Amino acid sequence: MKVMKFGGTSVGSALRMKSVAELVSGRGRNIIVLSAMSGTTNSLVEISNYMYKKNPAGAAEVINALQSKYTSVIAELFDTEEYREKATDVVDRYFDFLRNINKPAFTVFDEKEVLACGEQMSTGLMDLYLKSRGVKVVLLPALEFMRMDKDGEPDLDYICKNLRPMLDANPDADLFLTQGFICRNAYGEVDNLQRGGSDYTASLIGAAIDADEIEIWTDIDGMHNNDPRFVENTSPVGQLHFEEAAELAYFGAKILHPTCVLPAKLKNIPVRLLNTMAPDAPGTVIYNAKPSREIKAVAAKDNITAIKIKSGRMLLAYGFLRKVFEIFESYKTPIDMVVTSEVGVSVTIDNERSLDAIVDELKKYGTVTIDRDMVIICVVGDLEWQNRGFEADVVNALKDIPVRMISYGGSNYNISLLVKKDDKVKALNMLSKGLFDK
């Protein structure tokens, strides 16, 4: 059994829904995970914002516009009046809920219930469309098996314990269909997985059922060797190790969220990235690949801030780094890159929310300087230190660009370089030319 996840663009219109239905039919007894239709979640966030501001009239305008969109999709998606009425009844339940949720005090818990409507509507429509085509499909409500624990992490034991009986109870089903992104928390409240959304759902389900493969269907044919938005003539990478994919995802490759990789990696389940617009394209397969002795791809992570702490007291002083890192930990601010010398340490962060407070505390230990508007360029591949020459190729490709920091050796799969925002596009193109156009 496979898990096949389709993103918002893949189900963003009646035509795209029909294409997905054709793709999944006749391919085996698989589990299909759907995101909300493209644009829906943004509208639901906007509705929530109006609710927070106690502006029900503003929310009503967005609700009406969104409902009009779904009415058009239903008219185009279904051939018979019977199924159009069924589909209208399904989505109207959620729009009635949205109109009646107006409360004196709209809370974050209410917002999460609002956001959950998107995936529930897309799966409701797909369920009816597949049934109208004679497919024996079973809709598995994610809120009945997808749960987080008290630490906000997926409760894989609970997921497995509750999902498997639902599959076993429907031995005649051709397909199973469920929602991505949404779940319940440890207290039974409607919540969401946040990081990675529907990709994460697909990976967790795959791990829970020991799937043969997890397919992530998007609007691009796999993970490319550079960012096609800024570099011409990029190409998909055929194979990636789990670690390589995680590095690329974390450092800017938008096609996949880094959290998606871990559950599949732990269960050694291949993840395949495919394109709904070009379903015959081979895409990218991610698995525990053998070392390839090559550089695979380049990615960039924006909105980086570099912080340098310079201190004469650091010389031979044990405990200095611990104190520095504890400051970032206390403000729940992750660090991306770290480089050290005898008299200082430089780190990067991608969230300035607590920057002022962090800097105030760091000043207890030394002089602090800040560099904003930076970009981490990540070069990924088989970068075992015994593989001579790769680091030289990377540095040589960027010989005309000022590099603020270099991190090498922390991973066998990654070299990270920090450059100015203004040099990002030039750096990506120079790396593409120096590493791949040989």
C-alpha positions as CSV (number, residue, x, y, z in Angstrom):
1,M,0.0,0.0,0.0
2,K,1.2,3.5,-0.9
3,V,0.4,6.9,0.6
4,M,-0.2,9.5,-2.1
5,K,-0.4,13.2,-1.0
6,F,-1.7,15.9,-3.3
7,G,-1.1,19.6,-2.5
8,G,-3.4,22.6,-2.8
9,T,-2.4,23.4,-6.4
10,S,-3.0,19.7,-7.4
11,V,-6.6,20.0,-6.3
12,G,-7.0,23.8,-7.0
13,S,-9.8,23.5,-9.5
14,A,-12.4,21.2,-10.8
15,L,-10.1,20.2,-13.7
16,R,-7.2,19.5,-11.4
17,M,-9.5,17.4,-9.1
18,K,-10.5,15.3,-12.1
19,S,-6.9,14.8,-13.1
20,V,-6.0,13.6,-9.5
21,A,-9.0,11.3,-9.5
22,E,-7.8,9.8,-12.8
23,L,-4.2,9.5,-11.4
24,V,-5.2,7.6,-8.2
25,S,-7.8,5.3,-9.8
26,G,-6.7,1.8,-10.8
27,R,-3.2,2.2,-9.1
28,G,-3.9,-0.1,-6.2
29,R,-5.5,0.1,-2.7
30,N,-3.7,3.2,-1.6
31,I,-4.3,6.0,0.9
32,I,-4.8,9.5,-0.7
33,V,-4.0,12.6,1.4
34,L,-5.4,15.9,0.2
35,S,-4.6,19.5,1.1
36,A,-7.1,22.3,1.0
37,M,-7.9,23.7,-2.5
38,S,-5.3,26.4,-3.3
39,G,-6.3,29.8,-1.9
40,T,-8.7,28.3,0.7
41,T,-6.4,28.3,3.7
42,N,-5.5,32.0,3.0
43,S,-9.2,32.9,2.9
44,L,-9.8,31.0,6.2
45,V,-6.9,32.8,7.8
46,E,-8.4,36.1,6.6
47,I,-11.8,35.1,8.1
48,S,-10.1,34.3,11.4
49,N,-8.4,37.7,11.4
50,Y,-11.7,39.5,11.0
51,M,-13.1,37.4,13.8
52,Y,-10.3,38.3,16.1
53,K,-11.0,42.0,15.3
54,K,-14.7,41.5,16.0
55,N,-15.6,42.4,12.4
56,P,-18.2,39.8,11.4
57,A,-19.2,41.9,8.3
58,G,-15.6,41.7,7.0
59,A,-15.6,37.9,7.7
60,A,-19.0,37.5,5.9
61,E,-17.6,39.1,2.7
62,V,-14.7,36.6,2.6
63,I,-17.0,33.7,3.4
64,N,-19.4,34.7,0.6
65,A,-16.6,35.0,-1.9
66,L,-15.1,31.6,-0.9
67,Q,-18.5,29.9,-1.1
68,S,-19.1,31.4,-4.6
69,K,-15.8,29.8,-5.6
70,Y,-16.8,26.4,-4.3
71,T,-20.2,26.7,-6.0
72,S,-18.5,27.2,-9.4
73,V,-16.2,24.2,-8.7
74,I,-19.1,22.0,-7.9
75,A,-21.0,23.0,-11.0
76,E,-17.9,22.1,-13.1
77,L,-16.9,19.0,-11.2
78,F,-20.2,17.0,-11.2
79,D,-22.2,15.9,-14.2
80,T,-25.5,15.0,-12.4
81,E,-27.8,17.1,-10.3
82,E,-27.9,14.4,-7.7
83,Y,-24.1,14.7,-7.0
84,R,-24.2,18.5,-7.3
85,E,-26.8,18.6,-4.5
86,K,-24.8,16.1,-2.4
87,A,-21.6,18.2,-2.8
88,T,-23.4,21.4,-2.1
89,D,-24.8,19.9,1.2
90,V,-21.2,18.9,2.2
91,V,-19.6,22.3,1.7
92,D,-22.6,24.2,3.0
93,R,-22.2,22.5,6.4
94,Y,-18.8,24.2,6.7
95,F,-19.9,27.6,5.4
96,D,-22.8,27.4,7.9
97,F,-20.3,26.7,10.6
98,L,-18.1,29.7,9.5
99,R,-21.1,32.0,9.6
100,N,-22.2,30.9,13.0
101,I,-18.8,30.9,14.8
102,N,-19.0,34.6,15.6
103,K,-18.2,34.9,19.3
104,P,-17.5,37.7,21.8
105,A,-14.0,36.2,22.3
106,F,-12.6,34.5,19.2
107,T,-9.7,32.3,20.4
108,V,-6.8,30.4,18.8
109,F,-8.8,27.2,19.3
110,D,-11.7,28.7,17.2
111,E,-9.2,29.6,14.5
112,K,-7.9,26.1,14.3
113,E,-11.4,24.8,13.8
114,V,-11.8,27.4,11.0
115,L,-8.6,26.3,9.3
116,A,-9.6,22.7,9.4
117,C,-12.6,23.4,7.1
118,G,-10.3,23.6,4.0
119,E,-9.1,20.0,4.0
120,Q,-12.5,18.7,5.0
121,M,-14.1,20.4,2.1
122,S,-11.6,19.2,-0.5
123,T,-11.8,15.6,0.7
124,G,-15.6,15.8,0.8
125,L,-15.7,16.9,-2.8
126,M,-13.1,14.3,-3.9
127,D,-14.9,11.6,-2.1
128,L,-18.2,12.3,-3.9
129,Y,-16.5,12.7,-7.3
130,L,-14.7,9.3,-7.0
131,K,-18.0,7.7,-6.0
132,S,-19.8,9.3,-8.9
133,R,-17.2,7.6,-11.1
134,G,-17.9,4.2,-9.5
135,V,-14.8,4.0,-7.3
136,K,-15.2,2.3,-3.9
137,V,-13.6,5.0,-1.8
138,V,-13.7,5.3,2.0
139,L,-13.3,8.6,3.6
140,L,-11.1,8.4,6.8
141,P,-11.6,11.5,8.9
142,A,-8.1,12.6,10.1
143,L,-9.6,13.9,13.3
144,E,-10.4,10.4,14.3
145,F,-6.8,9.0,14.1
146,M,-4.3,11.9,13.7
147,R,-3.2,13.2,17.1
148,M,-0.4,15.1,18.8
149,D,0.9,14.4,22.3
150,K,1.3,16.8,25.2
151,D,4.6,18.0,23.8
152,G,3.1,18.9,20.5
153,E,4.7,16.0,18.7
154,P,2.8,13.4,16.6
155,D,1.6,10.4,18.7
156,L,2.6,7.7,16.3
157,D,1.3,4.9,18.6
158,Y,-2.1,6.5,18.8
159,I,-2.2,7.1,15.0
160,C,-1.3,3.4,14.3
161,K,-3.7,2.1,16.9
162,N,-6.7,4.0,15.5
163,L,-5.9,4.0,11.8
164,R,-5.2,0.3,11.2
165,P,-8.7,-0.8,12.4
166,M,-10.3,1.7,10.1
167,L,-8.4,0.2,7.1
168,D,-9.2,-3.4,8.2
169,A,-12.9,-2.6,8.6
170,N,-13.1,-1.8,4.8
171,P,-11.5,-4.8,3.0
172,D,-13.5,-4.1,-0.2
173,A,-12.4,-0.5,-0.6
174,D,-10.6,0.5,-3.8
175,L,-9.1,3.6,-2.2
176,F,-8.9,5.4,1.1
177,L,-9.1,9.2,1.3
178,T,-8.1,11.5,4.2
179,Q,-7.2,15.1,5.1
180,G,-3.7,16.4,5.4
181,F,-2.6,19.0,8.0
182,I,-5.4,18.7,10.5
183,C,-5.4,16.6,13.7
184,R,-6.4,16.7,17.4
185,N,-4.1,17.6,20.2
186,A,-3.6,15.6,23.4
187,Y,-6.8,17.2,24.9
188,G,-9.0,16.3,22.0
189,E,-9.2,19.8,20.5
190,V,-9.0,20.4,16.8
191,D,-5.4,21.3,15.9
192,N,-3.0,21.1,13.0
193,L,0.5,19.8,12.4
194,Q,1.8,23.2,11.3
195,R,5.3,22.2,10.1
196,G,5.1,20.5,6.8
197,G,1.3,20.2,6.9
198,S,0.0,17.6,4.5
199,D,3.5,16.3,3.7
200,Y,3.9,15.5,7.4
201,T,0.5,13.8,7.5
202,A,1.5,11.6,4.5
203,S,4.8,10.6,6.1
204,L,3.2,9.9,9.5
205,I,0.5,7.7,7.9
206,G,3.2,5.9,5.8
207,A,5.2,5.2,9.0
208,A,2.1,4.0,10.9
209,I,1.1,1.5,8.2
210,D,4.6,0.6,7.0
211,A,3.7,1.8,3.5
212,D,5.6,0.6,0.5
213,E,6.2,4.1,-0.6
214,I,5.1,7.7,0.1
215,E,4.4,9.8,-3.0
216,I,4.3,13.6,-2.7
217,W,2.6,15.1,-5.7
218,T,3.1,18.8,-6.4
219,D,3.4,21.2,-9.4
220,I,7.1,20.6,-10.0
221,D,8.8,17.5,-11.3
222,G,10.9,16.6,-8.3
223,M,13.6,18.4,-6.3
224,H,15.8,20.4,-8.6
225,N,19.5,20.9,-8.4
226,N,19.1,24.7,-7.9
227,D,16.3,27.1,-7.5
228,P,14.4,27.4,-10.9
229,R,13.0,30.8,-9.8
230,F,16.5,32.3,-10.0
231,V,18.6,29.9,-12.1
232,E,17.9,28.8,-15.7
233,N,18.1,25.3,-17.0
234,T,17.9,23.5,-13.6
235,S,17.1,19.8,-13.6
236,P,15.5,17.4,-11.2
237,V,17.7,15.3,-9.0
238,G,16.9,11.6,-9.6
239,Q,18.0,10.2,-6.3
240,L,18.7,11.7,-2.8
241,H,19.7,10.3,0.5
242,F,17.2,11.1,3.3
243,E,19.9,13.3,4.9
244,E,20.5,15.2,1.6
245,A,16.8,15.8,1.2
246,A,16.4,17.0,4.8
247,E,19.3,19.5,4.3
248,L,17.8,20.8,1.1
249,A,14.3,21.1,2.6
250,Y,15.5,22.9,5.7
251,F,17.7,25.3,3.7
252,G,15.1,26.5,1.2
253,A,13.9,23.8,-1.2
254,K,10.2,24.6,-0.9
255,I,8.9,21.4,-2.6
256,L,9.3,19.4,0.7
257,H,9.2,20.3,4.4
258,P,12.1,18.9,6.4
259,T,9.8,17.3,9.0
260,C,8.3,15.1,6.3
261,V,11.6,13.2,5.9
262,L,12.1,11.9,9.5
263,P,9.1,9.4,9.9
264,A,9.9,7.9,6.5
265,K,13.6,7.7,7.2
266,L,13.1,6.0,10.6
267,K,10.9,3.3,8.9
268,N,13.1,3.3,5.8
269,I,10.2,4.1,3.5
270,P,11.1,5.7,0.1
271,V,9.6,9.1,-0.6
272,R,9.0,10.0,-4.2
273,L,8.4,13.6,-5.4
274,L,6.2,13.8,-8.5
275,N,4.4,16.3,-10.6
276,T,0.6,16.2,-11.2
277,M,1.1,18.4,-14.3
278,A,3.5,15.8,-15.8
279,P,2.7,12.5,-14.1
280,D,5.0,10.5,-16.3
281,A,8.1,12.4,-15.2
282,P,10.4,10.3,-13.0
283,G,10.6,12.9,-10.3
284,T,12.9,12.4,-7.3
285,V,13.1,9.4,-5.1
286,I,14.4,9.9,-1.5
287,Y,15.7,6.8,0.4
288,N,18.8,5.5,2.2
289,A,20.8,5.8,-1.0
290,K,24.5,4.6,-1.1
291,P,27.2,7.3,-1.3
292,S,27.3,8.8,-4.8
293,R,30.5,10.8,-4.6
294,E,28.9,13.8,-6.2
295,I,27.4,17.2,-5.4
296,K,23.6,16.9,-5.9
297,A,22.0,20.3,-5.4
298,V,22.0,23.9,-4.1
299,A,19.3,25.7,-2.0
300,A,19.1,29.1,-0.3
301,K,17.4,30.1,2.9
302,D,16.4,33.8,3.2
303,N,15.9,36.3,6.1
304,I,19.0,35.2,8.1
305,T,20.5,37.3,10.8
306,A,24.2,36.7,11.8
307,I,25.3,37.4,15.4
308,K,28.9,37.7,16.4
309,I,30.0,37.6,20.1
310,K,33.6,38.6,20.6
311,S,35.2,38.2,24.0
312,G,38.7,38.1,25.3
313,R,37.4,36.0,28.2
314,M,36.5,33.2,25.8
315,L,40.2,32.3,25.4
316,L,40.6,28.9,27.1
317,A,37.3,29.5,29.1
318,Y,35.3,26.3,29.3
319,G,31.5,26.8,29.6
320,F,31.5,29.9,27.3
321,L,29.7,28.2,24.4
322,R,27.2,26.6,26.8
323,K,26.3,30.0,28.2
324,V,25.8,31.4,24.8
325,F,23.6,28.5,23.6
326,E,21.6,28.6,26.7
327,I,20.5,32.2,26.0
328,F,19.2,31.1,22.6
329,E,17.5,28.1,24.2
330,S,15.8,30.2,26.8
331,Y,14.2,32.3,24.1
332,K,13.3,29.2,22.0
333,T,15.3,30.6,19.0
334,P,17.0,27.9,16.9
335,I,20.5,28.4,15.5
336,D,21.3,27.4,11.9
337,M,25.0,27.9,11.6
338,V,27.9,28.1,14.1
339,V,31.5,29.1,13.6
340,T,34.0,29.7,16.4
341,S,37.5,31.1,17.0
342,E,39.7,31.6,20.0
343,V,38.1,35.0,20.8
344,G,34.6,34.8,19.4
345,V,31.6,32.8,18.1
346,S,29.3,33.7,15.2
347,V,25.8,32.1,14.9
348,T,22.9,32.6,12.5
349,I,19.1,32.7,13.3
350,D,16.1,33.0,11.0
351,N,13.7,34.5,13.6
352,E,14.3,38.0,15.1
353,R,11.3,37.8,17.4
354,S,13.5,37.8,20.5
355,L,16.6,39.3,19.0
356,D,16.8,42.4,21.3
357,A,16.5,40.4,24.5
358,I,19.0,37.9,23.2
359,V,21.5,40.6,22.4
360,D,21.1,42.2,25.8
361,E,22.0,39.0,27.5
362,L,24.9,38.2,25.1
363,K,26.4,41.5,26.0
364,K,27.2,40.1,29.4
365,Y,29.9,38.0,27.8
366,G,31.4,40.2,25.1
367,T,30.9,42.7,22.2
368,V,27.9,41.8,20.0
369,T,27.6,42.8,16.4
370,I,24.6,42.0,14.1
371,D,24.5,41.5,10.3
372,R,20.9,41.5,8.9
373,D,19.5,40.6,5.4
374,M,21.8,37.6,5.0
375,V,21.2,34.4,3.1
376,I,22.4,30.8,3.8
377,I,23.5,29.0,0.6
378,C,23.4,25.3,1.2
379,V,25.4,22.9,-1.1
380,V,24.3,19.3,-0.7
381,G,25.8,16.0,-1.8
382,D,28.1,13.2,-0.7
383,L,30.5,15.5,1.2
384,E,32.5,12.9,3.3
385,W,35.7,14.7,4.2
386,Q,37.7,11.9,2.4
387,N,36.1,12.9,-0.9
388,R,38.8,15.4,-2.0
389,G,38.1,18.5,-3.9
390,F,34.4,19.2,-3.4
391,E,34.9,21.9,-0.8
392,A,37.5,23.5,-3.1
393,D,35.0,23.5,-6.0
394,V,32.4,25.2,-3.9
395,V,34.7,27.9,-2.6
396,N,36.2,28.5,-6.0
397,A,32.8,28.9,-7.6
398,L,32.1,31.8,-5.2
399,K,35.5,33.4,-5.5
400,D,34.0,36.7,-6.6
401,I,31.4,36.9,-3.8
402,P,32.1,38.0,-0.2
403,V,31.3,35.1,2.2
404,R,30.5,36.0,5.8
405,M,30.6,32.5,7.3
406,I,31.3,28.9,6.1
407,S,30.1,25.8,7.9
408,Y,31.7,22.5,6.8
409,G,32.1,19.2,8.6
410,G,29.0,19.3,10.8
411,S,27.3,17.0,8.3
412,N,28.5,14.5,5.7
413,Y,26.0,16.0,3.3
414,N,26.2,19.8,3.5
415,I,28.4,22.9,3.1
416,S,26.7,26.1,4.2
417,L,27.8,29.6,3.3
418,L,26.5,32.9,4.5
419,V,26.3,35.7,1.9
420,K,24.5,39.1,1.7
421,K,21.0,39.1,0.3
422,D,22.1,41.2,-2.6
423,D,24.5,38.4,-3.7
424,K,22.0,35.5,-3.4
425,V,21.0,35.2,-7.1
426,K,24.6,35.7,-8.3
427,A,25.8,33.1,-5.9
428,L,23.2,30.5,-7.0
429,N,24.1,31.1,-10.6
430,M,27.8,30.9,-10.0
431,L,27.4,27.7,-8.1
432,S,25.3,26.2,-10.8
433,K,27.9,27.1,-13.4
434,G,30.8,25.9,-11.3
435,L,29.3,22.7,-10.0
436,F,26.9,21.4,-12.6
437,D,27.8,23.0,-16.0
438,K,31.0,21.0,-16.5
